[in-house]
């Protein structure tokens, strides 16, 4: 770092490497937790998922990147995301061929066990997101906080206008409950909110229809516990397609980006209404 005016340190970034392996636009990249090494997943329009790994060499450079694993879907691979590290070295990907797949790497092997769920969404799967590893209600129930009872779930959004939740039960992935229906066009993104174990679960979804929807399920009062059915709450109707939603680390602020050239931040008020607390657009960029 070089010293800047006023004694401040100004950071300088340099290009380290270009990873060549895809033959089409790359839609998404995702870093694995560092406990599993230096791993990066990428997915592309070329139908391929690639897991890249930084490895040591005997050369003067000391390290290099290799494509340690590749998997080919039947169509564009639209999203890839590593699971919460508590669950292990597990990667989820979804594709326009209508499927999603879960890749479980064990014992340092570069070749994972693959569980592929076909026909998850008719017309294609656009987005996938992992649930927090901790069970809803674990903060108030010590039995749910046991690491042996981590939950393994994902949520997907697709061209069938639906949001679907999937759970791993007895080593098989099955749909968990009914599809969540509210959108009137393709679901572009889904995001499961972080949790500290409160007795509720929250998911955000956005769509080609311009809607951002908050899905929330609270702890059930019925025998056997669990969660009641997810209920939709319309956060906002935007004037254009909404491409992405992303939760803050604490799960109380939602960032929304879309075709209106804006990024907006939303927070829930005490009366459970969602309010815009900030926005960023072209006119507010620094000179």
Secondary structure, DSSP 8 states (H G I E B T S, - for coil): -EE-GGG-EE------------SS-EEEEEE--GGG-SEEEEEETTSEEEEEEEEE-SSSS-EEEEEEEEEE-SS-EEEEEE--GGG-EEEEEEETTS-EEEEEE-TT-SS-EEEEETTSSTT-EEEEEE--SS-TTTTT-GGGGSGGG---EEEEEETTSEEEEEEEETTEEEE-SS-EE--SS-EEEEEE---SS-SEEEEEEEETTSEEEEEEEEB--STT--B---EEEEEEE-SS-EEEEEE-TTSSEEEEEETTS-EEEEEE-TTS-EEEEEEE-GGGS--
